[in-house]
Amino acid sequence: MRIDIITAGTTGSVAPYTGLGHRLAAEGHDVEIVTHAKFADTVTCCGLRTRPLEADPFEELISAHNRFRNAGRSPRALHEIARATERAAVRLVDGLLTAVDPKADLVLLSTIVAPLGRVIARYHRVRSMGVFLQPDAPTSAFPPCVLPWQPPGYGNRLRARTVNALTDALYSAANRRLHARLGIRHRGVHLLRREREKSRWPIWHGYSRTVVPRPPDWRPGLRVAGYWWPHECPSWQPPSLVSDFLAAGPPPVFVGFGSMMPEDPDRLGDLTARALRRAGLRGVVQAGWAGLSVTGDDVITVGALPHGWLLPRTAAVVHHAGAGTTAAGLRAGVPAVAGAAPHRPAVVGGPAGTARGEPRCAAARLAHRGAAGGGAAARDGRTTLRGAGGGLVAGRLAREDGRGRWRGRWRRWSRDAALAPRGLCPGPALSPFPGETPDPIRPSGEVLKRRTG
């Protein structure tokens, strides 16, 4: 079966799909990952084919965020970053139109590309499926992953619907452009979301049920597969700077804020260094999108490194509560301190975080507090984590294979779908989820008239 995996975003939005893609390729499928060109080496190193997603809208978002930060978060700056997000989604349209291969048998879509990619897949009569790293379906069990933690209750469902409505609004301009480019009758993003839920469009979530159980109030078709651990490149070797530093002393504390953009990166780096010195610990600081730079006798700054290799070699992890870093920290079985910048609260008790976020605290203060907290945990050894059940979680995650959990249903569906005539959207009998029905897009009357005239 020919399978395309389409994703956009940061390294954390791409790396998990190398593991999923590698497993599918091992099952005998023809797999291609479509993403930004800068991740080509990450994909090809794993033995997978890649095709570039022409637009990289996140470069513009970084520039907009810098202007937002420098303008003191004025209403005008806030409006500008919202407009930049809309423009980024519009730019994504042209890339996705060429990304979806009409000859593919199945298209797997990440969260960011799903609202647009699903429309294109349906236009080409290609079966699609969601492969999300965080949940977006409303539930009473936990709040949406962009909001601070709230205890279980119906209010969480209302919060999720509000967040989804705001997200849909950001895709509105891109959705109009997409329908115009395809020559089909326009349908709003909110209507498309309702149709997605009504048709029980299948979505697999790449996080562990050990960390967050599947909510009992979710609809059929929403599944939790387990973490899709990034595939380790067989030819990768750690930089000598890192390997020499690790060998020169006791395990360091890892400090990384991923795609966070703090108000003052220089101050954040300075406070991180001072916090590590105060705790009497060595540190490995990841530059991330903020471009942190911390140097000293007992601290080094590194670029992107496989967390699956690095974190088990550390004494503790201070991170931004991103889904991938949180998962790698749990799997490594080392103490972790999660915090969040004020413009991106941590997900607490959810797949992207395990500790209470403090959205009102400055990122630099969190780094200072986090490194000190990580130092205390590191000095106490790993007993702190194991005493809280962390060792049990680490053991379960180490044995977990989210890539293979869907294998039974997947094999049965892929065998049946392979028998369907090419170009036809498989019917309900070929769906891996009972109750799912095909929902093909028809050209508008005007376009249909031009084609048949």
C-alpha positions in Angstrom: 0.0 0.0 0.0 1.2 3.5 -0.9 1.1 5.7 2.2 1.9 9.4 2.6 2.5 10.9 6.0 2.1 14.7 5.9 3.2 17.0 8.7 4.3 20.5 9.4 5.8 22.4 12.3 8.9 21.9 14.5 11.2 19.0 15.0 8.8 17.6 17.6 6.1 17.6 14.9 8.2 15.5 12.5 10.4 13.1 14.5 7.6 10.8 15.9 6.5 10.1 12.3 9.9 8.7 11.4 9.2 5.9 13.9 5.7 5.4 12.6 6.8 5.5 9.0 9.7 3.1 9.6 7.3 0.5 11.2 4.8 0.8 8.2 7.7 0.4 5.8 8.8 -2.7 7.7 5.3 -4.1 7.2 5.9 -3.9 3.4 4.2 -0.6 2.7 5.6 2.1 0.4 5.9 5.1 2.8 6.8 8.7 2.1 6.9 11.6 4.6 6.0 15.0 3.3 7.4 17.8 5.4 9.6 20.9 5.3 12.8 20.5 3.4 15.0 21.3 6.4 13.9 18.0 7.9 15.0 16.0 4.9 18.1 14.6 6.6 16.1 13.5 9.6 13.7 11.5 7.4 16.2 10.0 4.9 18.6 9.0 7.6 15.9 6.6 8.8 15.7 4.9 5.4 12.4 6.7 4.4 11.6 8.7 1.3 10.7 12.3 1.7 9.1 15.0 -0.4 9.4 18.7 0.5 6.4 20.6 1.7 7.0 23.8 -0.3 5.9 26.4 2.2 7.4 26.7 5.7 5.0 29.1 7.4 6.7 28.8 10.7 9.6 31.0 9.6 7.1 33.9 9.3 5.6 33.0 12.7 9.0 33.3 14.4 9.5 36.8 12.9 5.9 37.8 14.0 6.6 36.5 17.5 9.8 38.5 17.7 7.9 41.7 16.7 5.2 40.8 19.2 7.7 40.4 22.0 9.6 43.6 21.1 6.3 45.6 21.0 5.5 44.8 24.6 2.5 42.7 23.7 0.3 45.6 22.7 -3.1 44.9 21.2 -1.8 45.9 17.8 1.1 43.3 18.1 -1.4 40.7 19.3 -3.5 41.4 16.2 -0.4 41.2 14.0 0.6 37.7 15.3 -3.0 36.5 14.7 -2.8 37.8 11.1 0.6 36.2 10.7 -0.9 32.9 11.7 -3.7 33.3 9.2 -1.1 34.1 6.5 0.9 31.0 7.4 -2.1 28.8 7.0 -2.8 30.4 3.6 0.8 29.7 2.5 0.3 26.1 3.6 -2.5 25.6 1.1 -0.3 25.7 -2.0 2.2 23.3 -0.4 -0.6 20.8 0.6 -2.1 20.9 -2.9 1.0 19.3 -4.2 1.7 17.3 -1.1 -1.3 15.0 -1.3 -0.5 12.4 -3.9 -3.7 11.4 -5.9 -2.1 8.0 -6.5 -1.7 7.3 -2.7 -3.8 4.6 -1.1 -3.8 6.4 2.3 -2.8 9.8 3.6 -1.9 10.2 7.3 -2.4 13.8 8.5 -0.9 15.5 11.5 -2.9 18.0 13.6 -1.7 21.1 11.8 -2.3 19.9 8.3 -5.5 17.9 8.9 -8.1 20.7 8.5 -6.8 21.4 5.0 -5.3 18.1 4.0 -8.5 16.1 4.7 -10.4 18.3 2.2 -7.7 17.7 -0.5 -7.7 13.9 0.2 -11.4 13.7 -0.1 -11.3 15.7 -3.4 -8.9 13.0 -4.8 -11.0 10.2 -3.4 -8.0 9.1 -1.2 -8.7 7.6 2.2 -7.2 9.7 5.0 -6.7 9.3 8.7 -5.5 11.5 11.5 -2.3 10.8 13.3 -2.3 13.4 16.1 0.4 14.0 18.8 -2.1 15.8 21.1 -5.8 15.5 21.4 -8.2 18.1 20.1 -11.5 16.4 20.7 -13.5 17.9 23.6 -13.7 15.9 26.8 -14.6 16.4 30.4 -11.5 14.5 31.5 -9.0 17.3 30.8 -8.8 20.8 29.3 -7.4 21.5 25.8 -3.6 21.3 25.6 -3.2 25.1 25.1 -4.8 26.0 28.4 -3.7 25.5 32.0 -4.8 22.4 33.9 -8.3 22.2 35.2 -9.9 19.3 37.2 -12.3 17.0 35.3 -15.7 18.5 34.6 -18.0 19.6 31.9 -16.3 23.0 31.8 -13.4 21.3 30.0 -15.6 20.4 27.1 -16.7 24.0 26.8 -13.1 25.2 26.9 -12.2 22.8 24.2 -15.1 23.9 22.0 -14.0 27.5 22.4 -10.4 26.7 21.5 -11.5 24.7 18.5 -13.7 27.6 17.3 -10.8 30.0 17.6 -8.5 27.6 15.8 -11.1 27.2 13.0 -11.2 31.0 12.6 -7.5 31.0 12.0 -8.0 28.5 9.1 -10.9 30.4 7.5 -8.9 32.4 5.0 -6.8 29.3 4.0 -10.0 27.2 3.7 -11.6 29.7 1.3 -8.4 29.8 -0.8 -8.3 26.0 -0.8 -11.9 25.6 -2.0 -11.3 28.2 -4.7 -8.2 26.5 -5.9 -10.0 23.1 -6.1 -13.0 24.7 -7.7 -15.4 23.2 -5.2 -18.3 24.6 -3.3 -17.1 26.4 -0.2 -17.8 24.9 3.2 -16.7 26.6 6.4 -14.0 25.1 8.7 -16.5 24.7 11.5 -18.9 22.8 9.3 -16.0 20.6 8.1 -15.1 19.8 11.7 -18.7 18.9 12.5 -18.7 16.6 9.4 -15.4 15.1 10.6 -16.9 14.2 13.9 -20.3 13.0 12.5 -18.5 10.7 10.0 -16.3 9.3 12.8 -13.1 10.2 10.9 -10.5 7.9 12.4 -7.7 9.6 14.5 -4.9 7.8 16.2 -3.1 9.6 19.0 0.6 9.1 19.5 0.8 9.3 23.2 0.6 6.7 25.9 -2.5 5.5 27.8 -0.2 5.0 30.7 0.3 8.7 30.9 -3.3 9.7 29.9 -6.0 7.1 29.6 -8.5 7.4 26.8 -11.4 9.6 27.9 -14.6 7.6 28.3 -16.7 10.3 26.7 -14.8 10.3 23.4 -16.6 9.2 20.3 -15.8 6.0 18.4 -12.9 6.3 16.1 -10.6 8.2 18.5 -7.8 5.9 19.5 -4.8 6.2 21.7 -2.0 4.1 20.2 1.0 4.9 22.4 4.1 7.0 21.8 5.6 6.8 18.3 9.2 7.0 19.3 11.5 8.6 16.7 13.5 6.1 14.7 17.1 6.2 15.6 19.3 7.0 12.6 21.8 4.0 12.4 24.7 6.2 11.2 24.2 8.9 13.8 27.1 9.7 16.1 27.0 12.2 19.0 29.2 15.3 18.6 32.5 14.9 20.3 31.8 18.1 22.4 28.8 16.3 24.0 30.3 12.8 24.4 33.5 14.3 25.9 31.5 16.5 28.3 29.4 13.6 29.5 32.5 11.5 30.1 34.3 14.2 32.0 32.1 14.3 35.1 28.8 13.3 36.7 25.6 13.2 34.7 24.4 16.8 34.0 21.0 18.4 34.1 19.4 18.9 30.7 17.7 22.3 30.2 15.7 22.8 27.0 12.8 24.9 26.0 12.2 23.6 22.4 10.1 26.0 20.3 9.5 28.4 23.2 10.3 32.0 22.5 11.0 33.7 25.8 10.8 37.5 26.3 14.6 37.8 26.9 16.7 34.9 25.7 19.9 36.4 27.0 18.5 36.8 30.5 17.1 33.3 30.4 20.5 31.9 29.5 22.2 33.9 32.2 19.7 32.7 34.8 20.0 29.1 33.7 23.8 29.3 34.2 23.5 30.9 37.6 20.8 28.4 38.7 23.1 25.4 37.7 26.0 27.0 39.6 23.9 27.6 42.6 22.8 23.9 42.6 26.3 22.8 42.1 25.5 20.9 38.9 26.7 20.5 35.4 24.4 21.3 32.6 23.6 20.7 28.9 21.5 23.5 27.5 19.7 23.1 24.2 19.7 26.3 22.1 16.1 25.7 20.7 14.2 28.4 18.8 15.2 31.0 21.4 18.8 30.6 20.4 20.0 30.2 24.0 23.8 30.3 24.5 25.3 29.3 27.8 28.9 28.5 28.3 31.2 27.7 31.1 33.4 25.0 32.7 30.4 22.9 33.7 27.9 23.8 31.0 27.7 23.4 27.3 25.1 24.6 24.7 24.0 22.1 22.0 21.7 22.0 19.0 19.2 19.3 18.2 20.1 15.9 19.7 18.1 12.7 19.9 16.4 12.9 23.3 16.2 9.1 23.4 20.0 9.0 23.5 20.7 12.1 25.6 18.1 12.1 28.4 19.0 8.7 29.9 22.5 10.0 30.4 21.4 13.0 32.5 20.6 13.5 36.2 17.4 15.5 35.6 15.4 17.3 32.9 14.1 20.8 32.9 11.9 21.4 29.9 9.0 23.3 28.4 6.3 20.6 28.7 6.4 19.8 25.0 4.9 16.5 24.2 8.0 14.9 22.8 10.4 16.1 25.5 8.0 15.1 28.2 7.6 11.6 26.8 11.4 11.2 26.4 11.9 12.3 30.0 9.4 9.9 31.3 10.9 7.1 29.3 14.4 7.9 30.5 13.2 7.6 34.1 15.0 10.7 35.4 13.5 13.4 37.5 11.8 16.1 35.4 10.7 19.7 36.1 8.2 21.0 33.6 7.4 24.7 33.2 5.8 27.0 30.6 6.3 30.4 29.2 3.4 32.8 29.8 2.2 32.7 26.2 2.1 28.9 26.1 1.0 27.2 29.3 2.0 23.7 30.1 -0.4 20.9 29.6 -0.8 19.4 33.0 -1.9 15.8 33.6 -2.2 15.5 29.8 0.0 14.0 27.0 2.2 17.1 26.8 3.0 17.6 30.5 3.2 16.0 33.9 3.7 18.9 36.3 1.6 22.0 37.0 2.4 24.8 34.7 2.7 28.4 36.0 1.6 30.5 33.0 1.9 33.8 35.0 5.6 33.3 35.7 8.2 34.6 33.3 10.1 32.0 31.4 13.4 33.1 32.9 12.0 32.7 36.4 10.8 29.3 35.6 14.2 28.3 34.2 15.8 29.5 37.4 13.3 27.7 39.6 13.3 24.6 37.3 17.1 24.2 37.2 17.2 24.6 41.0 14.4 22.0 41.4 16.1 19.7 38.9 19.3 20.0 41.0 17.5 19.0 44.2 16.0 16.0 42.4 19.4 15.1 40.9 21.1 15.3 44.3 18.4 13.0 45.8 19.0 10.5 43.1 16.4 8.6 41.1 14.6 7.5 44.3 12.5 10.7 44.2 11.1 9.7 40.8 10.6 6.1 41.6 8.9 6.9 44.9 6.3 8.8 42.9 5.8 5.8 40.6 8.1 7.3 37.9 10.2 4.2 37.7 7.0 2.1 36.9 6.0 4.6 34.2 9.5 4.5 32.7 9.4 0.8 32.6 6.0 0.6 30.9 7.0 3.3 28.3 10.2 1.5 27.6 8.3 -1.7 26.7 5.5 0.2 24.9 5.2 0.0 21.1 2.7 2.6 20.0 3.7 1.9 16.4 2.6 -1.6 16.6 -0.6 -1.3 18.7 -2.8 -0.6 15.7 -1.2 -3.4 13.7 -4.2 -5.8 14.0 -6.8 -3.4 12.7 -4.3 -1.9 10.3 -3.4 -5.2 8.6 -7.1 -6.2 8.2 -8.0 -2.8 6.8 -5.0 -2.4 4.5 -5.7 -5.9 3.0 -9.3 -5.1 2.2 -8.5 -1.6 1.0 -5.9 -3.0 -1.4 -8.8 -4.9 -3.1 -10.8 -1.7 -3.7 -10.6 -0.2 -7.3 -8.0 2.6 -7.4 -9.6 6.1 -7.4 -12.7 5.0 -5.4 -13.2 6.0 -1.8 -13.4 2.7 0.1 -16.9 2.2 1.7 -17.9 1.5 5.2 -17.1 -2.2 4.9 -13.4 -1.2 4.3 -13.1 1.1 7.2 -11.0 0.2 10.2 -13.7 1.8 12.4 -17.3 0.6 12.3 -19.7 3.4 11.5 -17.3 5.5 9.4 -18.8 6.5 6.1 -17.1 8.0 3.0 -17.8 11.7 2.5 -16.6 12.6 -0.9 -16.4 16.2 -2.0 -18.4 17.1 -5.2 -17.4 20.0 -7.5 -19.7 23.0 -7.3 -22.4 23.3 -10.0 -20.5 25.9 -11.9 -17.3 23.9 -12.1 -19.2 20.7 -12.9 -20.9 22.6 -15.7 -17.6 23.7 -17.1 -16.2 20.2 -16.9 -19.1 18.5 -18.6 -19.8 21.3 -21.1 
